[in-house]
Every structure is written in C-alpha cells, then in structure tokens.
Amino acid sequence: MYIIEYLSTPAGQQPTIHMELALGSTAEEAMDQADTHLPKMAAKYGAQSYRIIDRDKRCVGIGPIGFLSPEKQ
C-alpha cells in the first residue's frame, strides 16, 4: 500500500498536502498514478510536486522527474 502526497505552497501561505491512496501495488505504479493525476491536482490545489509514502511511512519516491533540476532553481 502506498499513499501519494501532493504538495502545494500557495504564495505567502503554509505548505499544504493533499493525499490519495495509490491503486497499484508497487512504488513504480504509484509514481505512474501520481504523474497522471498531477495536472489535475495542480489545477485544483496548485500542487507542484508529489511524494510516495509506503506503509512504514518512508518516502520511497518524489516527482515529477526533474522538478528539482538546477535549471528550475
């Protein structure tokens, strides 16, 4: 079981997290789901990135791929 946490930081406000349960059984499937849903979450909540959390509450993935690249900083 994996949980997807979509992260948004509205200007001048505290960061917020919006969560959904991943439907797949692997971290890769959870990341695919998060990549697919990120545009909808961005439009609805302003989410810019996500992280994948496993049942032991460890972060096992972040995305989208390249969102921390030096070109964007």
PyMOL Python script that loads the backbone (N, CA, C, O; Angstrom):
from pymol import cmd

cmd.read_pdbstr("""\
ATOM      1  N   MET A   1       0.839  -1.169   0.000  1.00  0.00           N
ATOM      2  CA  MET A   1       0.000   0.000   0.000  1.00  0.00           C
ATOM      3  C   MET A   1       0.889   1.240   0.000  1.00  0.00           C
ATOM      4  O   MET A   1       1.865   1.323   0.746  1.00  0.00           O
ATOM      5  N   TYR A   2       0.537   2.190  -0.842  1.00  0.00           N
ATOM      6  CA  TYR A   2       1.273   3.440  -0.939  1.00  0.00           C
ATOM      7  C   TYR A   2       0.296   4.601  -0.893  1.00  0.00           C
ATOM      8  O   TYR A   2      -0.848   4.492  -1.334  1.00  0.00           O
ATOM      9  N   ILE A   3       0.765   5.705  -0.353  1.00  0.00           N
ATOM     10  CA  ILE A   3      -0.020   6.934  -0.311  1.00  0.00           C
ATOM     11  C   ILE A   3       0.724   7.971  -1.137  1.00  0.00           C
ATOM     12  O   ILE A   3       1.946   8.095  -1.043  1.00  0.00           O
ATOM     13  N   ILE A   4      -0.018   8.709  -1.941  1.00  0.00           N
ATOM     14  CA  ILE A   4       0.560   9.796  -2.723  1.00  0.00           C
ATOM     15  C   ILE A   4       0.218  11.101  -2.018  1.00  0.00           C
ATOM     16  O   ILE A   4      -0.949  11.387  -1.753  1.00  0.00           O
ATOM     17  N   GLU A   5       1.240  11.885  -1.720  1.00  0.00           N
ATOM     18  CA  GLU A   5       1.048  13.199  -1.115  1.00  0.00           C
ATOM     19  C   GLU A   5       1.412  14.259  -2.153  1.00  0.00           C
ATOM     20  O   GLU A   5       2.563  14.353  -2.579  1.00  0.00           O
ATOM     21  N   TYR A   6       0.426  15.050  -2.552  1.00  0.00           N
ATOM     22  CA  TYR A   6       0.654  16.151  -3.485  1.00  0.00           C
ATOM     23  C   TYR A   6       0.946  17.397  -2.659  1.00  0.00           C
ATOM     24  O   TYR A   6       0.197  17.723  -1.738  1.00  0.00           O
ATOM     25  N   LEU A   7       2.025  18.088  -2.983  1.00  0.00           N
ATOM     26  CA  LEU A   7       2.483  19.220  -2.182  1.00  0.00           C
ATOM     27  C   LEU A   7       2.250  20.531  -2.925  1.00  0.00           C
ATOM     28  O   LEU A   7       2.592  20.661  -4.100  1.00  0.00           O
ATOM     29  N   SER A   8       1.667  21.493  -2.232  1.00  0.00           N
ATOM     30  CA  SER A   8       1.490  22.823  -2.813  1.00  0.00           C
ATOM     31  C   SER A   8       1.880  23.871  -1.784  1.00  0.00           C
ATOM     32  O   SER A   8       1.697  23.681  -0.582  1.00  0.00           O
ATOM     33  N   THR A   9       2.416  24.972  -2.272  1.00  0.00           N
ATOM     34  CA  THR A   9       2.817  26.073  -1.405  1.00  0.00           C
ATOM     35  C   THR A   9       2.268  27.366  -1.997  1.00  0.00           C
ATOM     36  O   THR A   9       2.962  28.035  -2.763  1.00  0.00           O
ATOM     37  N   PRO A  10       1.036  27.725  -1.655  1.00  0.00           N
ATOM     38  CA  PRO A  10       0.482  28.988  -2.154  1.00  0.00           C
ATOM     39  C   PRO A  10       1.318  30.171  -1.656  1.00  0.00           C
ATOM     40  O   PRO A  10       1.834  30.149  -0.539  1.00  0.00           O
ATOM     41  N   ALA A  11       1.444  31.185  -2.481  1.00  0.00           N
ATOM     42  CA  ALA A  11       2.264  32.352  -2.131  1.00  0.00           C
ATOM     43  C   ALA A  11       1.833  32.942  -0.792  1.00  0.00           C
ATOM     44  O   ALA A  11       0.661  33.255  -0.584  1.00  0.00           O
ATOM     45  N   GLY A  12       2.792  33.087   0.105  1.00  0.00           N
ATOM     46  CA  GLY A  12       2.533  33.706   1.395  1.00  0.00           C
ATOM     47  C   GLY A  12       1.762  32.856   2.379  1.00  0.00           C
ATOM     48  O   GLY A  12       1.310  33.363   3.406  1.00  0.00           O
ATOM     49  N   GLN A  13       1.599  31.563   2.089  1.00  0.00           N
ATOM     50  CA  GLN A  13       0.843  30.683   2.975  1.00  0.00           C
ATOM     51  C   GLN A  13       1.688  29.476   3.367  1.00  0.00           C
ATOM     52  O   GLN A  13       2.758  29.238   2.807  1.00  0.00           O
ATOM     53  N   GLN A  14       1.188  28.728   4.331  1.00  0.00           N
ATOM     54  CA  GLN A  14       1.844  27.489   4.746  1.00  0.00           C
ATOM     55  C   GLN A  14       1.703  26.438   3.642  1.00  0.00           C
ATOM     56  O   GLN A  14       0.697  26.420   2.932  1.00  0.00           O
ATOM     57  N   PRO A  15       2.694  25.568   3.493  1.00  0.00           N
ATOM     58  CA  PRO A  15       2.560  24.463   2.542  1.00  0.00           C
ATOM     59  C   PRO A  15       1.379  23.565   2.921  1.00  0.00           C
ATOM     60  O   PRO A  15       1.081  23.381   4.101  1.00  0.00           O
ATOM     61  N   THR A  16       0.722  23.016   1.918  1.00  0.00           N
ATOM     62  CA  THR A  16      -0.390  22.103   2.164  1.00  0.00           C
ATOM     63  C   THR A  16      -0.119  20.778   1.466  1.00  0.00           C
ATOM     64  O   THR A  16       0.607  20.714   0.474  1.00  0.00           O
ATOM     65  N   ILE A  17      -0.717  19.724   2.008  1.00  0.00           N
ATOM     66  CA  ILE A  17      -0.576  18.380   1.451  1.00  0.00           C
ATOM     67  C   ILE A  17      -1.969  17.831   1.179  1.00  0.00           C
ATOM     68  O   ILE A  17      -2.854  17.894   2.032  1.00  0.00           O
ATOM     69  N   HIS A  18      -2.150  17.294  -0.019  1.00  0.00           N
ATOM     70  CA  HIS A  18      -3.397  16.624  -0.389  1.00  0.00           C
ATOM     71  C   HIS A  18      -3.029  15.183  -0.715  1.00  0.00           C
ATOM     72  O   HIS A  18      -2.128  14.937  -1.517  1.00  0.00           O
ATOM     73  N   MET A  19      -3.721  14.228  -0.096  1.00  0.00           N
ATOM     74  CA  MET A  19      -3.337  12.822  -0.211  1.00  0.00           C
ATOM     75  C   MET A  19      -4.377  12.003  -0.962  1.00  0.00           C
ATOM     76  O   MET A  19      -5.566  12.322  -0.975  1.00  0.00           O
ATOM     77  N   GLU A  20      -3.884  10.929  -1.591  1.00  0.00           N
ATOM     78  CA  GLU A  20      -4.759   9.917  -2.168  1.00  0.00           C
ATOM     79  C   GLU A  20      -4.068   8.568  -2.045  1.00  0.00           C
ATOM     80  O   GLU A  20      -2.841   8.487  -1.983  1.00  0.00           O
ATOM     81  N   LEU A  21      -4.858   7.531  -2.011  1.00  0.00           N
ATOM     82  CA  LEU A  21      -4.342   6.172  -1.929  1.00  0.00           C
ATOM     83  C   LEU A  21      -3.939   5.715  -3.321  1.00  0.00           C
ATOM     84  O   LEU A  21      -4.713   5.846  -4.269  1.00  0.00           O
ATOM     85  N   ALA A  22      -2.741   5.183  -3.445  1.00  0.00           N
ATOM     86  CA  ALA A  22      -2.287   4.651  -4.725  1.00  0.00           C
ATOM     87  C   ALA A  22      -3.006   3.332  -4.996  1.00  0.00           C
ATOM     88  O   ALA A  22      -3.175   2.510  -4.096  1.00  0.00           O
ATOM     89  N   LEU A  23      -3.423   3.142  -6.235  1.00  0.00           N
ATOM     90  CA  LEU A  23      -4.179   1.944  -6.590  1.00  0.00           C
ATOM     91  C   LEU A  23      -3.282   0.756  -6.916  1.00  0.00           C
ATOM     92  O   LEU A  23      -3.718  -0.390  -6.816  1.00  0.00           O
ATOM     93  N   GLY A  24      -2.029   1.014  -7.306  1.00  0.00           N
ATOM     94  CA  GLY A  24      -1.112  -0.060  -7.657  1.00  0.00           C
ATOM     95  C   GLY A  24      -0.469  -0.688  -6.435  1.00  0.00           C
ATOM     96  O   GLY A  24      -0.632  -0.219  -5.309  1.00  0.00           O
ATOM     97  N   SER A  25       0.271  -1.769  -6.687  1.00  0.00           N
ATOM     98  CA  SER A  25       0.902  -2.487  -5.577  1.00  0.00           C
ATOM     99  C   SER A  25       2.405  -2.241  -5.485  1.00  0.00           C
ATOM    100  O   SER A  25       3.065  -2.791  -4.604  1.00  0.00           O
ATOM    101  N   THR A  26       2.960  -1.417  -6.390  1.00  0.00           N
ATOM    102  CA  THR A  26       4.390  -1.109  -6.347  1.00  0.00           C
ATOM    103  C   THR A  26       4.597   0.404  -6.324  1.00  0.00           C
ATOM    104  O   THR A  26       3.700   1.175  -6.663  1.00  0.00           O
ATOM    105  N   ALA A  27       5.791   0.806  -5.919  1.00  0.00           N
ATOM    106  CA  ALA A  27       6.117   2.233  -5.903  1.00  0.00           C
ATOM    107  C   ALA A  27       6.109   2.808  -7.318  1.00  0.00           C
ATOM    108  O   ALA A  27       5.722   3.960  -7.520  1.00  0.00           O
ATOM    109  N   GLU A  28       6.534   2.011  -8.296  1.00  0.00           N
ATOM    110  CA  GLU A  28       6.545   2.472  -9.685  1.00  0.00           C
ATOM    111  C   GLU A  28       5.125   2.749 -10.178  1.00  0.00           C
ATOM    112  O   GLU A  28       4.885   3.743 -10.863  1.00  0.00           O
ATOM    113  N   GLU A  29       4.190   1.869  -9.830  1.00  0.00           N
ATOM    114  CA  GLU A  29       2.791   2.088 -10.217  1.00  0.00           C
ATOM    115  C   GLU A  29       2.222   3.317  -9.515  1.00  0.00           C
ATOM    116  O   GLU A  29       1.435   4.060 -10.102  1.00  0.00           O
ATOM    117  N   ALA A  30       2.613   3.531  -8.274  1.00  0.00           N
ATOM    118  CA  ALA A  30       2.164   4.721  -7.546  1.00  0.00           C
ATOM    119  C   ALA A  30       2.706   5.984  -8.207  1.00  0.00           C
ATOM    120  O   ALA A  30       1.994   6.982  -8.309  1.00  0.00           O
ATOM    121  N   MET A  31       3.956   5.950  -8.654  1.00  0.00           N
ATOM    122  CA  MET A  31       4.526   7.117  -9.333  1.00  0.00           C
ATOM    123  C   MET A  31       3.843   7.367 -10.670  1.00  0.00           C
ATOM    124  O   MET A  31       3.616   8.518 -11.044  1.00  0.00           O
ATOM    125  N   ASP A  32       3.511   6.300 -11.396  1.00  0.00           N
ATOM    126  CA  ASP A  32       2.771   6.464 -12.649  1.00  0.00           C
ATOM    127  C   ASP A  32       1.421   7.122 -12.392  1.00  0.00           C
ATOM    128  O   ASP A  32       1.011   8.020 -13.129  1.00  0.00           O
ATOM    129  N   GLN A  33       0.733   6.675 -11.349  1.00  0.00           N
ATOM    130  CA  GLN A  33      -0.559   7.260 -10.986  1.00  0.00           C
ATOM    131  C   GLN A  33      -0.383   8.733 -10.618  1.00  0.00           C
ATOM    132  O   GLN A  33      -1.169   9.579 -11.047  1.00  0.00           O
ATOM    133  N   ALA A  34       0.634   9.038  -9.835  1.00  0.00           N
ATOM    134  CA  ALA A  34       0.874  10.421  -9.420  1.00  0.00           C
ATOM    135  C   ALA A  34       1.202  11.305 -10.621  1.00  0.00           C
ATOM    136  O   ALA A  34       0.719  12.434 -10.707  1.00  0.00           O
ATOM    137  N   ASP A  35       2.019  10.801 -11.549  1.00  0.00           N
ATOM    138  CA  ASP A  35       2.334  11.568 -12.757  1.00  0.00           C
ATOM    139  C   ASP A  35       1.077  11.852 -13.569  1.00  0.00           C
ATOM    140  O   ASP A  35       0.925  12.936 -14.132  1.00  0.00           O
ATOM    141  N   THR A  36       0.180  10.877 -13.627  1.00  0.00           N
ATOM    142  CA  THR A  36      -1.070  11.043 -14.367  1.00  0.00           C
ATOM    143  C   THR A  36      -1.997  12.044 -13.691  1.00  0.00           C
ATOM    144  O   THR A  36      -2.640  12.842 -14.372  1.00  0.00           O
ATOM    145  N   HIS A  37      -2.077  12.015 -12.372  1.00  0.00           N
ATOM    146  CA  HIS A  37      -3.012  12.870 -11.636  1.00  0.00           C
ATOM    147  C   HIS A  37      -2.460  14.254 -11.307  1.00  0.00           C
ATOM    148  O   HIS A  37      -3.230  15.145 -10.946  1.00  0.00           O
ATOM    149  N   LEU A  38      -1.141  14.460 -11.422  1.00  0.00           N
ATOM    150  CA  LEU A  38      -0.549  15.740 -11.027  1.00  0.00           C
ATOM    151  C   LEU A  38      -1.158  16.942 -11.753  1.00  0.00           C
ATOM    152  O   LEU A  38      -1.410  17.954 -11.101  1.00  0.00           O
ATOM    153  N   PRO A  39      -1.408  16.888 -13.065  1.00  0.00           N
ATOM    154  CA  PRO A  39      -2.019  18.059 -13.710  1.00  0.00           C
ATOM    155  C   PRO A  39      -3.387  18.423 -13.119  1.00  0.00           C
ATOM    156  O   PRO A  39      -3.703  19.604 -12.977  1.00  0.00           O
ATOM    157  N   LYS A  40      -4.192  17.423 -12.777  1.00  0.00           N
ATOM    158  CA  LYS A  40      -5.499  17.692 -12.161  1.00  0.00           C
ATOM    159  C   LYS A  40      -5.329  18.289 -10.767  1.00  0.00           C
ATOM    160  O   LYS A  40      -6.047  19.216 -10.392  1.00  0.00           O
ATOM    161  N   MET A  41      -4.380  17.758 -10.002  1.00  0.00           N
ATOM    162  CA  MET A  41      -4.135  18.277  -8.659  1.00  0.00           C
ATOM    163  C   MET A  41      -3.529  19.683  -8.723  1.00  0.00           C
ATOM    164  O   MET A  41      -3.781  20.511  -7.847  1.00  0.00           O
ATOM    165  N   ALA A  42      -2.739  19.944  -9.749  1.00  0.00           N
ATOM    166  CA  ALA A  42      -2.173  21.284  -9.923  1.00  0.00           C
ATOM    167  C   ALA A  42      -3.276  22.289 -10.223  1.00  0.00           C
ATOM    168  O   ALA A  42      -3.272  23.400  -9.694  1.00  0.00           O
ATOM    169  N   ALA A  43      -4.220  21.897 -11.074  1.00  0.00           N
ATOM    170  CA  ALA A  43      -5.323  22.800 -11.407  1.00  0.00           C
ATOM    171  C   ALA A  43      -6.244  23.026 -10.215  1.00  0.00           C
ATOM    172  O   ALA A  43      -6.736  24.135 -10.007  1.00  0.00           O
ATOM    173  N   LYS A  44      -6.476  21.982  -9.438  1.00  0.00           N
ATOM    174  CA  LYS A  44      -7.427  22.078  -8.327  1.00  0.00           C
ATOM    175  C   LYS A  44      -6.816  22.702  -7.073  1.00  0.00           C
ATOM    176  O   LYS A  44      -7.450  23.535  -6.425  1.00  0.00           O
ATOM    177  N   TYR A  45      -5.583  22.303  -6.726  1.00  0.00           N
ATOM    178  CA  TYR A  45      -4.978  22.726  -5.460  1.00  0.00           C
ATOM    179  C   TYR A  45      -3.674  23.513  -5.614  1.00  0.00           C
ATOM    180  O   TYR A  45      -3.140  24.017  -4.626  1.00  0.00           O
ATOM    181  N   GLY A  46      -3.164  23.621  -6.824  1.00  0.00           N
ATOM    182  CA  GLY A  46      -1.882  24.290  -7.022  1.00  0.00           C
ATOM    183  C   GLY A  46      -0.688  23.414  -6.701  1.00  0.00           C
ATOM    184  O   GLY A  46       0.400  23.921  -6.429  1.00  0.00           O
ATOM    185  N   ALA A  47      -0.881  22.099  -6.730  1.00  0.00           N
ATOM    186  CA  ALA A  47       0.213  21.170  -6.399  1.00  0.00           C
ATOM    187  C   ALA A  47       1.334  21.290  -7.428  1.00  0.00           C
ATOM    188  O   ALA A  47       1.089  21.351  -8.633  1.00  0.00           O
ATOM    189  N   GLN A  48       2.573  21.322  -6.926  1.00  0.00           N
ATOM    190  CA  GLN A  48       3.729  21.400  -7.810  1.00  0.00           C
ATOM    191  C   GLN A  48       4.529  20.106  -7.847  1.00  0.00           C
ATOM    192  O   GLN A  48       5.282  19.871  -8.792  1.00  0.00           O
ATOM    193  N   SER A  49       4.377  19.273  -6.839  1.00  0.00           N
ATOM    194  CA  SER A  49       5.164  18.047  -6.761  1.00  0.00           C
ATOM    195  C   SER A  49       4.416  17.020  -5.919  1.00  0.00           C
ATOM    196  O   SER A  49       3.353  17.297  -5.363  1.00  0.00           O
ATOM    197  N   TYR A  50       5.000  15.830  -5.842  1.00  0.00           N
ATOM    198  CA  TYR A  50       4.402  14.775  -5.026  1.00  0.00           C
ATOM    199  C   TYR A  50       5.498  13.928  -4.410  1.00  0.00           C
ATOM    200  O   TYR A  50       6.651  13.954  -4.840  1.00  0.00           O
ATOM    201  N   ARG A  51       5.106  13.178  -3.394  1.00  0.00           N
ATOM    202  CA  ARG A  51       5.992  12.159  -2.843  1.00  0.00           C
ATOM    203  C   ARG A  51       5.167  10.913  -2.578  1.00  0.00           C
ATOM    204  O   ARG A  51       3.970  10.987  -2.299  1.00  0.00           O
ATOM    205  N   ILE A  52       5.827   9.771  -2.671  1.00  0.00           N
ATOM    206  CA  ILE A  52       5.192   8.473  -2.465  1.00  0.00           C
ATOM    207  C   ILE A  52       5.640   7.955  -1.100  1.00  0.00           C
ATOM    208  O   ILE A  52       6.835   7.876  -0.816  1.00  0.00           O
ATOM    209  N   ILE A  53       4.666   7.603  -0.260  1.00  0.00           N
ATOM    210  CA  ILE A  53       4.930   7.126   1.093  1.00  0.00           C
ATOM    211  C   ILE A  53       4.495   5.661   1.192  1.00  0.00           C
ATOM    212  O   ILE A  53       3.393   5.312   0.769  1.00  0.00           O
ATOM    213  N   ASP A  54       5.359   4.805   1.750  1.00  0.00           N
ATOM    214  CA  ASP A  54       4.999   3.390   1.906  1.00  0.00           C
ATOM    215  C   ASP A  54       4.315   3.143   3.249  1.00  0.00           C
ATOM    216  O   ASP A  54       4.121   4.070   4.035  1.00  0.00           O
ATOM    217  N   ARG A  55       3.953   1.887   3.504  1.00  0.00           N
ATOM    218  CA  ARG A  55       3.202   1.556   4.723  1.00  0.00           C
ATOM    219  C   ARG A  55       3.996   1.816   6.000  1.00  0.00           C
ATOM    220  O   ARG A  55       3.410   1.963   7.072  1.00  0.00           O
ATOM    221  N   ASP A  56       5.329   1.874   5.896  1.00  0.00           N
ATOM    222  CA  ASP A  56       6.171   2.170   7.057  1.00  0.00           C
ATOM    223  C   ASP A  56       6.444   3.667   7.206  1.00  0.00           C
ATOM    224  O   ASP A  56       7.297   4.077   7.993  1.00  0.00           O
ATOM    225  N   LYS A  57       5.716   4.470   6.448  1.00  0.00           N
ATOM    226  CA  LYS A  57       5.809   5.939   6.478  1.00  0.00           C
ATOM    227  C   LYS A  57       7.172   6.448   6.023  1.00  0.00           C
ATOM    228  O   LYS A  57       7.665   7.462   6.516  1.00  0.00           O
ATOM    229  N   ARG A  58       7.780   5.723   5.067  1.00  0.00           N
ATOM    230  CA  ARG A  58       9.040   6.163   4.468  1.00  0.00           C
ATOM    231  C   ARG A  58       8.753   6.731   3.088  1.00  0.00           C
ATOM    232  O   ARG A  58       7.902   6.219   2.360  1.00  0.00           O
ATOM    233  N   CYS A  59       9.462   7.785   2.735  1.00  0.00           N
ATOM    234  CA  CYS A  59       9.336   8.344   1.396  1.00  0.00           C
ATOM    235  C   CYS A  59      10.128   7.455   0.442  1.00  0.00           C
ATOM    236  O   CYS A  59      11.337   7.290   0.604  1.00  0.00           O
ATOM    237  N   VAL A  60       9.451   6.884  -0.551  1.00  0.00           N
ATOM    238  CA  VAL A  60      10.111   5.980  -1.489  1.00  0.00           C
ATOM    239  C   VAL A  60      10.181   6.559  -2.896  1.00  0.00           C
ATOM    240  O   VAL A  60      10.720   5.920  -3.800  1.00  0.00           O
ATOM    241  N   GLY A  61       9.646   7.753  -3.091  1.00  0.00           N
ATOM    242  CA  GLY A  61       9.722   8.388  -4.399  1.00  0.00           C
ATOM    243  C   GLY A  61       9.242   9.823  -4.341  1.00  0.00           C
ATOM    244  O   GLY A  61       8.380  10.176  -3.536  1.00  0.00           O
ATOM    245  N   ILE A  62       9.824  10.656  -5.221  1.00  0.00           N
ATOM    246  CA  ILE A  62       9.376  12.031  -5.360  1.00  0.00           C
ATOM    247  C   ILE A  62       9.254  12.349  -6.838  1.00  0.00           C
ATOM    248  O   ILE A  62       9.865  11.687  -7.676  1.00  0.00           O
ATOM    249  N   GLY A  63       8.480  13.340  -7.147  1.00  0.00           N
ATOM    250  CA  GLY A  63       8.321  13.689  -8.548  1.00  0.00           C
ATOM    251  C   GLY A  63       7.628  15.020  -8.699  1.00  0.00           C
ATOM    252  O   GLY A  63       7.278  15.639  -7.695  1.00  0.00           O
ATOM    253  N   PRO A  64       7.421  15.471  -9.880  1.00  0.00           N
ATOM    254  CA  PRO A  64       7.735  14.766 -11.123  1.00  0.00           C
ATOM    255  C   PRO A  64       9.240  14.727 -11.377  1.00  0.00           C
ATOM    256  O   PRO A  64      10.004  15.479 -10.773  1.00  0.00           O
ATOM    257  N   ILE A  65       9.644  13.854 -12.263  1.00  0.00           N
ATOM    258  CA  ILE A  65      11.056  13.699 -12.576  1.00  0.00           C
ATOM    259  C   ILE A  65      11.593  15.036 -13.069  1.00  0.00           C
ATOM    260  O   ILE A  65      11.018  15.655 -13.964  1.00  0.00           O
ATOM    261  N   GLY A  66      12.690  15.469 -12.482  1.00  0.00           N
ATOM    262  CA  GLY A  66      13.335  16.708 -12.898  1.00  0.00           C
ATOM    263  C   GLY A  66      12.820  17.962 -12.224  1.00  0.00           C
ATOM    264  O   GLY A  66      13.294  19.052 -12.542  1.00  0.00           O
ATOM    265  N   PHE A  67      11.857  17.857 -11.295  1.00  0.00           N
ATOM    266  CA  PHE A  67      11.326  19.083 -10.695  1.00  0.00           C
ATOM    267  C   PHE A  67      12.340  19.771  -9.789  1.00  0.00           C
ATOM    268  O   PHE A  67      12.157  20.940  -9.448  1.00  0.00           O
ATOM    269  N   LEU A  68      13.397  19.080  -9.393  1.00  0.00           N
ATOM    270  CA  LEU A  68      14.461  19.694  -8.597  1.00  0.00           C
ATOM    271  C   LEU A  68      15.714  19.966  -9.425  1.00  0.00           C
ATOM    272  O   LEU A  68      16.788  20.196  -8.868  1.00  0.00           O
ATOM    273  N   SER A  69      15.584  19.941 -10.756  1.00  0.00           N
ATOM    274  CA  SER A  69      16.760  20.131 -11.602  1.00  0.00           C
ATOM    275  C   SER A  69      17.310  21.551 -11.454  1.00  0.00           C
ATOM    276  O   SER A  69      16.551  22.476 -11.169  1.00  0.00           O
ATOM    277  N   PRO A  70      18.613  21.733 -11.642  1.00  0.00           N
ATOM    278  CA  PRO A  70      19.229  23.059 -11.471  1.00  0.00           C
ATOM    279  C   PRO A  70      18.629  24.130 -12.382  1.00  0.00           C
ATOM    280  O   PRO A  70      18.618  25.305 -12.014  1.00  0.00           O
ATOM    281  N   GLU A  71      18.134  23.753 -13.555  1.00  0.00           N
ATOM    282  CA  GLU A  71      17.556  24.728 -14.476  1.00  0.00           C
ATOM    283  C   GLU A  71      16.332  25.414 -13.889  1.00  0.00           C
ATOM    284  O   GLU A  71      16.038  26.553 -14.251  1.00  0.00           O
ATOM    285  N   LYS A  72      15.610  24.745 -12.990  1.00  0.00           N
ATOM    286  CA  LYS A  72      14.371  25.284 -12.434  1.00  0.00           C
ATOM    287  C   LYS A  72      14.589  26.001 -11.107  1.00  0.00           C
ATOM    288  O   LYS A  72      13.649  26.594 -10.579  1.00  0.00           O
ATOM    289  N   GLN A  73      15.782  25.966 -10.559  1.00  0.00           N
ATOM    290  CA  GLN A  73      16.032  26.594  -9.255  1.00  0.00           C
ATOM    291  C   GLN A  73      16.460  28.029  -9.418  1.00  0.00           C
ATOM    292  O   GLN A  73      16.713  28.713  -8.426  1.00  0.00           O
TER     293      GLN A  73
END
""", "prot")
cmd.dss("prot")
cmd.show_as("cartoon", "prot")
cmd.util.cbc("prot")
cmd.orient("prot")
